[in-house]
Amino acid sequence: MKGKSYQDIEDFLDGEKTFLKKEEIDGDKRFRETLELFTMLKRLPEVPAPPDLEKKLYESIGISYVPVYRKVLTLAGLSIFSALVYLTGRMSFHFITSKITVTTVSQFFTQVYTKFAQVISLIKVGYHMKDIFLAFTNPLLFLALAFVSSILMLILIGLSREVKKGKVILIRF
Amino acid sequence: MKEDNYWIRRVKNGKKNDFSPLVKRYKDPIYYFILRMVQNEEDAVDLTQESFIKAFNNINNFKEGYSFKNWLFTIASHHTIDFLRKKKSMRESELLEHDIDKHYVSHLDRIIKDERMQKLTEEIDQLPNNYRMVTLLKHKEELKIDEIAEIMGVPRGTVKVWLHRARAQLRKRMAK
């Protein structure tokens, strides 16, 4: 250990470049004790900050503070809720699937198709009604209809008169 | 450090609540450091709070790429030094030594069972303020000499001298 001084151990502790080797430290009682002393300093137990420090600090800064117990409670509540949702869903699924057979499914689809067809028919009827209504609201078409129907009426009246006189004989085909 | 920078960026963008992960991470080392320096729990709590508030208010001045821990320790050490100076002048003028000392009942004294560790703690507390600060930053926080010099705002050589003297004193006292 000749030639080695405290400066070497100082450099070693400072993290500076040193020619001191680990074996040399272990071999020298003074060096070993010094190193142990400062290793012990590193290992001194840290004192935790008081629990209300965080709360007071957040209040001073103006940021929201959620205590740990409230976080735990929220997490537990959410876990219970999600578990309930999952179990209810699972039970409902099992209940529904147990009720379904091939016949009930086909019956259901037939019913749906019938209802659908009824709705389509109603829409079609409505569409035709609209056409008829428009035909009557159009004056030209209305006049044409009235003209044709009055001529037909005249023909019918004339025919009935001729039938009564016996000049025309109606033959049933 | 990357994680710290992530939270800092968010705080800078106006998400104030994201300062809490940084508080959670550094409140204990900062509190411990200040407690060892001021040796009074109430003062340590106040100074820790003030250091964090100062850091929060000046977060926009924090340069990315720099260590947030070192920046926080810089704020805390400057704040502590100011406090100790004021306290010293108050002690001198009002002779309140007995009044100040009676408040110091550290958690650490209750936690430490090991006699040698207890003695070491006491000896650290006996060191002058600047020696105590460099010793804690070097051996407790494991900072480099250059980082300590930057934090304390003194030349590198001064830190080395203070460290050397602090170690010599500790070695001598612990050997008794």
Chai-1 contact restraints between the chains, C-beta under 6 A:
chainA,res_idxA,chainB,res_idxB,connection_type,confidence,min_distance_angstrom,max_distance_angstrom,comment,restraint_id
A,E10,B,H164,contact,1.0,0.0,6.0,A-B,restraint_1
A,D14,B,I145,contact,1.0,0.0,6.0,A-B,restraint_2
A,F38,B,H139,contact,1.0,0.0,6.0,A-B,restraint_3
A,L41,B,H139,contact,1.0,0.0,6.0,A-B,restraint_4
A,K42,B,H139,contact,1.0,0.0,6.0,A-B,restraint_5
A,P45,B,I111,contact,1.0,0.0,6.0,A-B,restraint_6
A,E46,B,D28,contact,1.0,0.0,6.0,A-B,restraint_7
A,E46,B,Y32,contact,1.0,0.0,6.0,A-B,restraint_8
A,V47,B,Y32,contact,1.0,0.0,6.0,A-B,restraint_9
A,V47,B,L35,contact,1.0,0.0,6.0,A-B,restraint_10
A,V47,B,H107,contact,1.0,0.0,6.0,A-B,restraint_11
A,V47,B,L108,contact,1.0,0.0,6.0,A-B,restraint_12
A,P48,B,D28,contact,1.0,0.0,6.0,A-B,restraint_13
A,A49,B,K27,contact,1.0,0.0,6.0,A-B,restraint_14
A,A49,B,D28,contact,1.0,0.0,6.0,A-B,restraint_15
A,A49,B,Y31,contact,1.0,0.0,6.0,A-B,restraint_16
A,L53,B,V45,contact,1.0,0.0,6.0,A-B,restraint_17
A,L57,B,Q49,contact,1.0,0.0,6.0,A-B,restraint_18
A,L57,B,F52,contact,1.0,0.0,6.0,A-B,restraint_19
A,S60,B,I53,contact,1.0,0.0,6.0,A-B,restraint_20
A,I61,B,F56,contact,1.0,0.0,6.0,A-B,restraint_21
A,I63,B,K16,contact,1.0,0.0,6.0,A-B,restraint_22
A,I63,B,N17,contact,1.0,0.0,6.0,A-B,restraint_23
A,S64,B,N17,contact,1.0,0.0,6.0,A-B,restraint_24
